[in-house]
Amino acid sequence: MAPPATRICLGAALLIALCCGALAPEAAAKGGKRAEKVERYPASFRLAVKEAIDGGVRRLQDLQAVQGHWGNPAHAQAMGHTALPLLALLKAGVDPADACVKRALKALSGMKMQRVYSVALYLMVIQARYQPKLDALDTDVGTARHARVKPKDVRAKLSKEHAAAVRQGLDYLLRAQNTSDLWSYDVLTEPKAIDHDLSNTQYGLLGLRAAVDCGFKVKAPVWQAALRALLKHQDTKGPDIEFKKKVVRDGYAYASKENAELRPFHYTIQRMDGPLGKQTLWAKPATGSMTTAGVACMAICQEGLWRTRKFKGADRKKSRDSIRDGLAWMQKNFSVTANPGHPNKAHHMYYLYGLERMGMLAGVRWLGTHDWYKEGADLLLQRQDVVRGGWGAHVGTAFGILFLKRATRGTDIVVLTD
């Protein structure tokens, strides 16, 4: 068996091949895996996606207030309600010089830096403002998308105002990581505050990642502490399952299988008394929205630790198994029509955006036999308001655009297997 460092390098090579098609199919076929040609999404589908995104953009522009904000400016999450649709517009390719973008940025600059969701989304907006835009027809998963701008180059482009905002937002998010090593809605003032949830944590980590992409530093202990704490939100054991993988290389998909366990994630770590004793039942059910969040968070922490070269030993194995088993649960419970596991089928659009983040961050095009992007996009195309152009109000419409654009940058490295 190859030493750990070699296995990680091989994992990185496979991920690079997945994203860039760097290996010839003949070379990959020597591994004995079955290969099938991966066809580009049909031109009719890609055009329909482009038109749907354009419709969503028009809907957000129609919903924007003259002052530049979306939603109620007096709301505690006012910054988030404006940052989310602005993020969608920027990811959709709207020019930063466009009047609607300028008004929104001005509105954000006058808002108070508070609440984890809001601050994280504001940092994601700033990062998106200075990143290259994706082609509107670029809808193929597993293909080269665009060259990532180096963080130091992004920082060199930041205006003084935005550089100061990233610094302020980063400081806020670091203070908001409480003694649980994860995040709640806001900075907790109690010395031993441990209140947290997986949804706020997801956005806290996304905000830190955006700051890093803007050229700011996040130290290794921040990522390491979060990674270890995230495991408490996941089932420790689960039923065995055969996890199906497909790696895309040079236009071919190579299938393999691996033993895994069904281990989903939960919103909180709270437990209740059950038939097997005290504190043996999760207070909150396992859901698709939280399992996609957990896998995405683990991948972000892996990436943060990889950059420091301190991602070793037990942390590497536990995070690898965590991601694989979370993906296995999603493979078993896959759906795009509802949020899997949620008793009220709630938070559907939030779940779809989570599915996009998980797919991009984990570097997977399929969950079992499901092409998650194609199935999700087909559903959004069917359910789009043909008159107004969006998916409900500004929040749902923003989530729809972000899914269709596959707006999340893939990770530098994700370790899924030995």
N, C-alpha and C positions, 0 to 999 in steps of 0.2 A: 504494500500500500504506500502511496506517495506521502511524504511528510505534509503536515498541515499547511505550511506556507505554499507548497506546490499545489495542493488541492484548491486553495483560495485563488491562486493565480489562474488555475484552469477554469475555475468558476467565473472569474472575471473575463477570461478569453471567450467563454461561451456566451456571456452576456453581451460582449462587444459584437460577437458574431450575430447574435439575435438582433441587435439594433442596426448593424451595418452590413450584414451579409458578406462578411469578410472571407469566409472559407468556401472553397469550391465544393459543389455537391459530391464530386468523386472522392475528395479527401474525407469528407464526413461519412460517406457510405461505408468506409472501411471499418467503422465501429460496429457494423452489423445491424444498425437500426433501420426500420422501414422508412422510406422517404416518399413524400407526395408533393407534387407541384402546388405551390401556393399562388393562386391567381389573384391579380389585382382586382380590387372591388370594381364592379362595372361602372362605366362612365355615367350611366343613368342614375345610379345610386350616388355617386360622388357629386353630380350636379344637384340632385335633390337635397343632399346634405348642405351644400353651399347655399341654396335658396332658403333652406330652413334657418341656417345661421343668420342670413341677411334679414329674414323676417323677425327673428329674435332681437337683432340689433335695432330694427325699427321700433319694436315694441318697447324696448328699454329707453330709447330716445323719446318716445311719446310719453312715457311715465315720469321722466325727469322733471323736477321742478325748475322754474326759471332761475332760482338761486343756485342750482347745481346739484342739489341733494335728491335722494330717493327716500321714501318713507317719511316718518315723523321726525323732524330735527330735534325734538325734545325727548325722544326715546333714549333710554340708557345705552342702547346699542346703535345709536344714530350713525356713528362712524362705520360700523359694519354694514348697515343697510345701504350706505352710499358706496362703500369700497367694493362690496360683492358685485353689483352690476357694472361698476367701472372696470373691475378686473375682467369680467366677461367681455366687455367692449374692447379692451386692449388685446385680449387673447384672440378675439375675433378678427383683429386686424385693423380696427378703427385707428386712424392717424392720431398720435398724441397732440397734433396741432389742431385737431377738430374742436369746434366750439364746445361741444358737449363734454369732451374730456377736460378741457381747460376749466370749465365751470365746476365740474366735479372735483378736480384737484384743488381748486381754490376753496370750495366748501369744506373739503377734508382738512385743509391746513388750518381752518379756524375752529375745528372740533377738539374737544378734550381727549387726550390720550388715556383711555380707560377701557376696561373689559377685554379679556383675552381674545375672544372672537374678533372684536373690532380692530384691535391693534395688529393682530396677525394679518388680517385681510389688508390693512393699510400698507404693511410692509410688502405683502405680495403684489399690491398695486404698483408700488414704487419699483420693485424689481421688474415687473412686466413692462413698465413704462420704458425701461432702458434695454430690454432684450429684443433681439430680432423677431419679427413677426412671422408666423407660419402662413404658408400659402393656403388660401381658402379651400382648395381642392385636395390638400394633403390629408387624406383620411385613411391611409393604409397603416395598420398596426404592424410593427416589426420591421419597418423600413427606416432608412436614414432620413431624419427629419430636418435638422439644421445644426450647424456648428454651434456648440455652446460657447458663449462669450466667457472668457476668463473673469473670475470675480474681481480681480484687480483692475481689469479694463472697464467693468461696469462701474466700479467705484470712481474711476477717473472721469466718467461721464456724468455722475450725479451732480445736480445743482447743489449749492450750499444749503438751500432749504431742505431738499430731500435727504442729503447726507445727515443733516442734523435730526431729521425725523426718524431715519433708520436707527441712528444711535439712541435716540430717546425711546423708540419702540423696543429695541433690543434690550435696553436696560430695564424697561418695564417687564418684558417677558421673563427675563432672568430673575427679577424680584418676585414674579408671580409663581415661579416654580417653588412650591412650598415644601414643607418637611416630608410630605409623601413622595417627593421627587417628581410629582406630576402637577397638573394645573386644574384650578377651579375657574369660576367666572371672573375673578378679579384678584388683586393682590390681597392676601389675608394678613391681617395685622397681628394676630395672636402668635406668640413665640413658637408654639408647637402645633400650629394649624396643619391639619392633614386632609381637609375636605378637598375632593377632586373628582373628576369624571373623565371618561375616555373621549368624549366629544370635545370638550375644552382642551384636553391634552393634545388631540390631533391638530387643532388649530395652533396651539402654542408651538408645537414642533414645526409646523408648516411656516410659521412666522420666523422661527430661528433659522430655518433653511433659506428663506428668502433673504434674511440679513447676511448669511454666509455668501449667497450668490451675489450680493451687493458689495462683497469685499470686506465684510466685518468678521471678527473671530468669535467662535464659540468653543470654549475649552472642552476637552475630552470628558472630564468628570460629569458635565451636564448631560451629554449623550448617554454615558454609561449608566448613570443613576436612573435616567428615564427608561432605558432599555430594561433594566432589572425590575423596575417597578411595574412596567407594562405587563410582565408575565403574570402578575397577580390578578389581572383582569381576564385571563384565559383559563379555560378548563385545564386542569393538570393531566387528566387522562380522558380518553374517549374511545369509542369503538374503532376497530381496525378497518382500514379501507385501502384500496389500491389507488394511489394517486397517479393520474395520467398526465404526462408532460409532453409537450411538443416544442422543440427548439427550431426556430427558423434560421436557415443559413442559405444565402445565395438563391433565394426564391424557392427553397425546398423546406418542408417541415419534417423533422425527424422525431418519431414518437418513441417514448420509453415509459416505463412504469416504476413505481417505488412504493414501498410500504409506508403508510402514514396512519395517523389517528385523527378522528374528527374532534377538533378542539377549537370551538368558537370563542369569541370575546364577548364581554359584558360591559354595560355602561358604567356600573360601579362595582366595587369589591364587596359590597354589603351582602351578608348571608342571613338566612332565616333557619329556624329549627324545622327539622323534617323527620321522616320515618327512621332515618339512620342516625339521628341524634341532633344535638344542638349545633347550629351554624353549619348545617350540611346542605342547605339549598340556597341557590343564588336568589337574591331579592329581585333582580331584573333578569329577564330572559335573554338568551343568546339571540342576536339578530344579525341580519346582513349588514345593516348600517354600522354596527359596532365591530363586526368581524372585519369588514373592509377597512375600518378605521384602525383596528389593531395591527393588521398586516402592514398597512401603510406606515404607521408609526414605527414599527420594528425596522422596516426598510430604511426609513429616514435616519434612525439611530445608527444602523449599520453603516450607512454612508458617512455620517459624521465621525464615527470612530475609525473608519477606514482611512480617512484623510489624516488622522493622527498616528496611524500605524500601531494603535494600541488595542486593536480588535483581535483578541486572542482567546485561546482555551475555552473555558466553560461558557463565557459570554457568546462566543461564536457558535458553539454547538446549540445552546439553548435558543438563540435567536433564529438560527437556521431551521431548527425543528418547529419553532413557533410559527414562522412564516409558511413552511410547508404544510403544517397541520391546519392552519387557518385557511389556506387555499383549498385544502382537501375538503373542509367543511363547506366552503362556497361551491366547490365542484358538486357536492352531494345535494346542496340546497339551492342551487342556482335558480334565479328568477330575475326577469327585468320588469315584470308586471306588478310586483309588490315587493315590499321590504321583507325578506325571508325571516321568519321567526317572530315578527312583531305581532302581538295579539290583535291589534287594531289595524294592521296593515298601514300604519302611519309613516310619515317622513319618506315618502316614495322618491321625490326628486332629490332630496338630501342623500338618500341611499344611492341613487344613480350616479351622482357626482362622486360619492365615495367609491363606487365600483370603478369609475374611471381612474381615480387616484391610485387605487390598489393595483389595477391592471398595469398602469404605466410604471409605478414605482417598483413593482415586483417583476416587471419585464415579461409578462405573460400575455399571449394573444388569445389563448383558449383556457377555459375552465372545464376540464373533461372534454366533451364534444361541443361545447358551446363557445362560439365566437362572441365574447361578451360585448364587443363594440358594435358589431353588425346587428345583433339582436336588440341592443339598447337603442341604437340609432333608428332602426326600423320602427320601434315603438314610439319614439319621439316624433318621427315623421308622421305617424298615424294620428297622434294626439295633439299636434300643434293646432292652435287656433288659426284657421285659414283667413279670418278677417283681420284680427288684431296682430297676428304674427308671433305670439309668444306661447308660454305655458303658464298661464295665470298672471300673477303680479310680478314684481321685479325680482323677488327671490327665486321663484320657480323658473322664470325665464332665464335668469343668470345661470342657474344650475344646468338647464338644458343646453345652453350655448357651450358651457365649459365641458360638458360631456362630449358634444359633437365635435369640438375642436381638439379633444384629447389634450387638454390644456396643461397637464402636469408634466414637467420635465422628468424623464426617466432617471433613475439613480446611476451614479458612477459604478456601483458594485452592489450586487445582492447575492448573498450566499444561500442557495437553496438545497444543495446536495453535498455529499462528501466528495 
